[in-house]
Structure formats: structure tokens, C-alpha cells
């Protein structure tokens, strides 16, 4: 529970506790003290005070927990959406700079098309808000789709905005039944993360074979201590990198819901391989 939530909970708990103790006190006044021994009377008073504290806390928690959960969801939704904005904004910025450098270049038509595509991606992020809300209340429909097509689309998208890293795929035609929008976000985050922690002139390879999807890179890699924290929300192996450290947290959350098991092979200075088991979603 976040610090501000704890403070609100403490204040409301105290409010309920005082009211409960006040009610108990009225009851005590009604009871004839002379029918109770002094020790028993004090014992009942202390017990009533402790019950008031506990009861006040439980009442406050009961009424405030839905509000805390909603606030947590909205905070997460905002940060996840900001994270997803990075890719289309980077595409628009890069192509706009190239057009300004040489406005008469025939390639500018292609660059304008990329800008238009990135604008469409931004519009899709607005639609993604609706998706996040539906996912949170378990109303996302699962559909049958080709992973090969999804992987090819992601590879093409990242090739357009990444020039110094080779992105390639070894793809088989695999059909799955899952939340397609969520799976695309998972793949995009894995590729984006592989690019982010790569080396100049490095590579990213997407392998789709049998029951596994693998995203392999020749980047900086991770040691055992980093592997333990890699899925933690807001964790970044290199704090100098841009972003919020949300990508792999999004991946883990989706995979847990779809029962997709993740295995990571990584060596410091050599690279990493994320291996996703498709056993539970393949058809």
C-alpha cells in the first residue's frame, strides 16, 4: 500500500474507532457499575477500546479498498500509456527531421507515410485506453490469430525506427487463441527492450518455432541479481536509459493471465534470450 493510502486509512480508521468507542462508552454508562467488580469493569473497558481500534481499521479498509484499487489502476493506466507513446513519437520525430534536412528528396513521400502511420498508432493508443479498462474487468475477448503475421508487423515497425541494430525473424506459421492486442504489446515491449539494452551494431532476432516464441539479442545482458528483479515494476538495469521501467512488467502481467510461461537466458556482456511457452494458447 502506498504511503498516501496508508495515511488516509489511518485517519479514517481513527474516526471509526472513536465512534465505536463512544458507542461502547454509552453502553457502559447504561450498565450498572455496582453489579460488576472494579477489575472486571476496567478489563471490559480495555477490551472495548481494543475492539474499537480493530473494528475501526476493518471498517475503514472495507470502505476504502475499492477506492484505493481504482486509484492504483488509473495510476498504472496512465504510466503504461505514456510508456507506449515512445515508439510512434520517436518515429514521427525521426522522419520529420529527415524531411526538414532535405525537403526535395523523393524519399520524403515514404517518410510522410511513416508519419501518417505513427499518427495512426497514437490514435490506437487512445483506443488502448478502452482495452486496458476492459482487461481490468476481465471483458477482453480472445481471438484466433497468426503469430507469424503479428511478428512480421512488429519487425517491420521497429526496422523503420532503428537503423544501427539488425532486426530479423525466423518465423513459422503458428496459430494461437489469446488476447491479440495484449500479445502485440508484449512482443513490442520485448523487442523495444532488446533494442534499448543492445550494443551499437548489435542484433535482435525473433524466433517462432513449435511451442515457443523467442526474442534474442546481442546486447549488454544481465547477471543473476538483475534477473531476479527484471520483472519488477519501475526497475531498470540502466537508470540512464529513458522510460519508466514498465515494459517487462507489462509482459509479465499479460503472460500470467494467459498462462504463458517465461524463461530467460542471459549472460552479462553477451546478450539475453526471452523464451515464451505457447503451449496453453496454441491451437
VEXDREN-2710 file (C-alpha; in Angstrom, 1 decimal):
% VEXDREN-2710
k/r/px/py/pz
1/UNK/0.0/0.0/0.0
2/UNK/1.3/3.4/-1.0
3/UNK/2.3/6.0/1.7
4/UNK/-0.6/8.4/1.0
5/UNK/-3.1/5.5/1.1
6/UNK/-1.8/4.4/4.5
7/UNK/-2.2/7.9/5.9
8/UNK/-5.8/8.2/4.7
9/UNK/-6.5/4.7/6.0
10/UNK/-5.1/5.7/9.4
11/UNK/-7.2/8.8/9.7
12/UNK/-10.4/7.1/8.7
13/UNK/-9.6/4.2/11.0
14/UNK/-9.2/6.6/13.9
15/UNK/-12.5/8.2/13.0
16/UNK/-14.4/4.9/13.0
17/UNK/-12.6/3.8/16.2
18/UNK/-13.6/6.9/18.2
19/UNK/-17.2/6.5/17.1
20/UNK/-17.2/2.8/18.1
21/UNK/-15.6/3.6/21.5
22/UNK/-18.1/6.3/22.1
23/UNK/-21.0/3.8/21.5
24/UNK/-19.3/1.3/23.8
25/UNK/-19.0/4.1/26.4
26/UNK/-22.7/4.8/26.3
27/UNK/-23.4/1.2/26.8
28/UNK/-21.1/1.1/29.8
29/UNK/-23.0/4.0/31.4
30/UNK/-26.2/2.2/31.0
31/UNK/-24.8/-0.9/32.7
32/UNK/-25.0/-0.6/36.5
33/UNK/-21.3/-0.5/37.6
34/UNK/-22.2/-1.8/41.0
35/UNK/-23.1/-5.2/39.6
36/UNK/-19.5/-5.6/38.3
37/UNK/-16.3/-5.8/40.1
38/UNK/-13.9/-2.9/39.5
39/UNK/-11.3/-5.1/37.9
40/UNK/-13.8/-6.7/35.6
41/UNK/-15.2/-3.3/34.7
42/UNK/-11.7/-2.0/33.7
43/UNK/-11.0/-5.2/31.8
44/UNK/-14.2/-4.8/29.7
45/UNK/-13.3/-1.1/29.1
46/UNK/-9.8/-2.0/27.8
47/UNK/-11.2/-4.8/25.6
48/UNK/-13.8/-2.5/24.2
49/UNK/-11.1/0.1/23.3
50/UNK/-9.0/-2.6/21.5
51/UNK/-12.1/-3.9/19.7
52/UNK/-12.9/-0.3/18.7
53/UNK/-9.4/0.1/17.2
54/UNK/-9.6/-3.1/15.3
55/UNK/-13.2/-2.7/14.2
56/UNK/-12.5/0.9/13.0
57/UNK/-9.5/-0.3/11.0
58/UNK/-11.5/-3.1/9.3
59/UNK/-14.4/-0.8/8.5
60/UNK/-12.1/1.8/7.0
61/UNK/-10.3/-0.9/5.0
62/UNK/-13.6/-2.3/3.7
63/UNK/-14.9/1.1/2.5
64/UNK/-11.7/2.5/1.2
65/UNK/-10.2/-0.6/-0.5
66/UNK/-12.3/-0.2/-3.7
67/UNK/-11.2/3.5/-3.9
68/UNK/-7.5/2.5/-3.5
69/UNK/-7.8/-0.2/-6.2
70/UNK/-9.3/2.3/-8.6
71/UNK/-6.7/4.9/-7.9
72/UNK/-3.9/2.3/-8.4
73/UNK/-5.4/1.2/-11.7
74/UNK/-5.7/4.7/-13.0
75/UNK/-2.1/5.4/-12.0
76/UNK/-0.9/2.3/-13.7
77/UNK/-3.0/3.0/-16.8
78/UNK/-1.5/6.5/-17.2
79/UNK/2.1/5.3/-16.8
80/UNK/1.6/2.3/-19.2
81/UNK/0.0/4.6/-21.8
82/UNK/2.9/7.1/-21.5
83/UNK/5.3/4.2/-22.0
84/UNK/3.6/3.1/-25.1
85/UNK/3.7/6.6/-26.6
86/UNK/7.5/6.3/-27.0
87/UNK/7.6/4.3/-30.3
88/UNK/5.2/6.4/-32.5
89/UNK/6.5/9.7/-31.2
90/UNK/10.1/8.6/-32.0
91/UNK/9.0/7.6/-35.5
92/UNK/7.3/11.0/-36.1
93/UNK/10.3/12.9/-34.7
94/UNK/12.9/11.0/-36.8
95/UNK/11.1/11.2/-40.1
96/UNK/10.2/14.9/-39.6
97/UNK/13.9/15.7/-39.0
98/UNK/14.8/13.9/-42.3
99/UNK/12.2/15.8/-44.2
100/UNK/13.5/19.1/-42.9
101/UNK/17.1/18.3/-43.8
102/UNK/16.2/17.7/-47.5
103/UNK/12.7/18.7/-48.4
104/UNK/13.2/18.0/-52.1
105/UNK/14.2/14.3/-51.5
106/UNK/11.8/11.8/-53.2
107/UNK/12.1/9.6/-50.2
108/UNK/10.1/12.2/-48.3
109/UNK/6.9/10.6/-49.6
110/UNK/7.8/7.5/-47.8
111/UNK/8.7/9.5/-44.7
112/UNK/5.3/11.2/-44.7
113/UNK/3.7/7.8/-44.9
114/UNK/5.6/6.8/-41.8
115/UNK/4.5/9.9/-40.0
116/UNK/0.9/9.1/-41.0
117/UNK/1.3/5.6/-39.7
118/UNK/2.7/6.8/-36.4
119/UNK/-0.2/9.2/-36.1
120/UNK/-2.5/6.2/-36.5
121/UNK/-0.5/4.4/-33.8
122/UNK/-1.2/7.4/-31.5
123/UNK/-4.9/7.1/-32.2
124/UNK/-4.7/3.4/-31.4
125/UNK/-3.3/4.3/-28.0
126/UNK/-6.5/6.1/-27.3
127/UNK/-8.4/3.0/-28.2
128/UNK/-5.9/1.1/-26.0
129/UNK/-7.4/3.0/-23.0
130/UNK/-10.6/1.2/-23.6
131/UNK/-8.7/-2.1/-23.9
132/UNK/-7.0/-1.6/-20.6
133/UNK/-10.3/-0.9/-18.8
134/UNK/-11.9/-4.0/-20.3
135/UNK/-8.9/-6.1/-19.4
136/UNK/-9.0/-4.9/-15.9
137/UNK/-12.6/-6.1/-15.5
138/UNK/-12.0/-9.3/-17.4
139/UNK/-14.0/-8.4/-20.6
140/UNK/-11.3/-8.8/-23.2
141/UNK/-12.3/-11.3/-25.9
142/UNK/-9.8/-13.9/-27.0
143/UNK/-9.4/-14.5/-30.7
144/UNK/-7.6/-16.8/-33.1
145/UNK/-4.7/-15.2/-35.0
146/UNK/-1.4/-15.9/-36.7
147/UNK/1.7/-15.2/-34.7
148/UNK/3.8/-15.1/-37.8
149/UNK/1.8/-12.1/-39.1
150/UNK/2.0/-10.3/-35.7
151/UNK/5.7/-10.8/-35.6
152/UNK/6.3/-9.6/-39.2
153/UNK/4.3/-6.5/-38.4
154/UNK/6.3/-5.7/-35.3
155/UNK/9.7/-6.4/-37.1
156/UNK/8.7/-4.1/-39.9
157/UNK/7.6/-1.3/-37.4
158/UNK/10.9/-1.4/-35.5
159/UNK/13.1/-1.6/-38.6
160/UNK/11.7/1.7/-39.6
161/UNK/12.8/3.5/-36.5
162/UNK/16.0/1.5/-35.7
163/UNK/18.9/1.7/-38.2
164/UNK/22.0/0.7/-36.3
165/UNK/20.6/-2.6/-35.0
166/UNK/19.7/-5.6/-37.2
167/UNK/16.2/-6.9/-36.6
168/UNK/15.3/-10.2/-38.2
169/UNK/12.9/-13.2/-37.8
170/UNK/12.9/-16.9/-38.1
171/UNK/9.2/-17.5/-38.2
172/UNK/6.9/-20.5/-38.5
173/UNK/3.2/-20.2/-39.1
174/UNK/1.7/-20.7/-35.6
175/UNK/-1.9/-20.1/-34.7
176/UNK/-2.9/-19.1/-31.2
177/UNK/-6.1/-18.1/-29.3
178/UNK/-5.4/-15.3/-27.0
179/UNK/-5.9/-11.6/-26.3
180/UNK/-4.4/-10.3/-29.6
181/UNK/-4.0/-6.6/-28.6
182/UNK/-2.2/-7.7/-25.4
183/UNK/0.1/-10.1/-27.2
184/UNK/1.1/-7.4/-29.7
185/UNK/2.0/-5.1/-26.7
186/UNK/4.1/-8.0/-25.2
187/UNK/6.0/-8.6/-28.4
188/UNK/6.6/-4.8/-29.0
189/UNK/7.9/-4.4/-25.4
190/UNK/10.2/-7.4/-25.7
191/UNK/11.7/-6.0/-29.0
192/UNK/11.9/-2.5/-27.7
193/UNK/13.6/-3.7/-24.5
194/UNK/16.1/-5.8/-26.6
195/UNK/16.9/-2.7/-28.7
196/UNK/17.2/-0.4/-25.7
197/UNK/19.8/-2.6/-23.9
198/UNK/21.7/-3.6/-27.1
199/UNK/25.1/-2.6/-28.4
200/UNK/25.9/-0.4/-31.4
201/UNK/25.7/-2.6/-34.5
202/UNK/24.0/-5.3/-32.5
203/UNK/21.1/-7.6/-33.4
204/UNK/17.6/-8.6/-32.3
205/UNK/16.2/-11.9/-33.6
206/UNK/12.6/-13.1/-33.2
207/UNK/12.3/-16.9/-33.4
208/UNK/8.9/-18.5/-33.7
209/UNK/9.1/-22.3/-33.6
210/UNK/6.8/-25.1/-32.4
211/UNK/5.5/-24.1/-29.0
212/UNK/8.0/-21.2/-28.3
213/UNK/8.4/-17.5/-29.2
214/UNK/11.9/-16.3/-28.5
215/UNK/13.3/-12.8/-28.6
216/UNK/17.1/-12.9/-28.7
217/UNK/19.6/-10.0/-28.6
218/UNK/23.3/-9.5/-28.6
219/UNK/23.1/-6.7/-26.0
220/UNK/24.6/-6.0/-22.6
221/UNK/23.0/-9.0/-20.9
222/UNK/22.1/-9.4/-17.2
223/UNK/23.7/-11.1/-14.2
224/UNK/21.8/-13.2/-11.7
225/UNK/20.9/-10.3/-9.4
226/UNK/19.3/-8.4/-12.3
227/UNK/17.4/-11.4/-13.4
228/UNK/15.6/-11.6/-10.0
229/UNK/14.4/-8.0/-10.4
230/UNK/13.8/-7.8/-14.2
231/UNK/10.0/-8.1/-14.0
232/UNK/9.7/-5.6/-11.1
233/UNK/7.6/-2.6/-11.9
234/UNK/9.8/0.6/-12.5
235/UNK/13.0/-1.5/-12.4
236/UNK/15.7/-0.5/-15.0
237/UNK/19.0/-2.2/-15.2
238/UNK/20.5/1.1/-16.5
239/UNK/19.0/4.2/-14.9
240/UNK/20.4/6.4/-17.6
241/UNK/18.1/4.9/-20.2
242/UNK/14.8/6.6/-20.9
243/UNK/11.4/5.2/-19.9
244/UNK/9.7/4.2/-16.7
245/UNK/10.8/0.6/-16.4
246/UNK/7.3/-0.7/-17.2
247/UNK/7.9/-2.8/-20.3
248/UNK/8.8/-6.2/-18.8
249/UNK/6.2/-5.7/-16.0
250/UNK/3.6/-5.4/-18.7
251/UNK/4.9/-8.5/-20.3
252/UNK/4.8/-10.5/-17.1
253/UNK/1.3/-9.3/-16.2
254/UNK/-0.1/-10.4/-19.6
255/UNK/1.7/-13.7/-19.6
256/UNK/0.5/-14.6/-16.1
257/UNK/-3.1/-14.0/-17.2
258/UNK/-2.7/-16.1/-20.4
259/UNK/-0.7/-18.8/-18.6
260/UNK/2.3/-18.2/-20.8
261/UNK/5.5/-19.3/-19.1
262/UNK/8.6/-17.2/-19.5
263/UNK/12.2/-18.3/-19.3
264/UNK/15.2/-16.0/-19.6
265/UNK/18.7/-17.0/-20.6
266/UNK/21.2/-14.1/-20.1
267/UNK/24.9/-13.5/-19.7
268/UNK/26.5/-10.2/-18.8
269/UNK/28.2/-8.7/-21.8
270/UNK/26.9/-11.4/-24.2
271/UNK/23.1/-10.9/-24.5
272/UNK/19.7/-12.2/-23.5
273/UNK/17.0/-14.5/-24.8
274/UNK/13.4/-14.3/-23.6
275/UNK/11.6/-17.6/-24.3
276/UNK/7.8/-17.7/-24.1
277/UNK/6.0/-21.1/-24.0
278/UNK/2.9/-21.0/-26.2
279/UNK/1.6/-24.4/-25.0
280/UNK/-1.5/-23.1/-23.3
281/UNK/-2.7/-20.8/-26.1
282/UNK/-1.6/-22.6/-29.3
283/UNK/-4.4/-24.3/-31.3
END
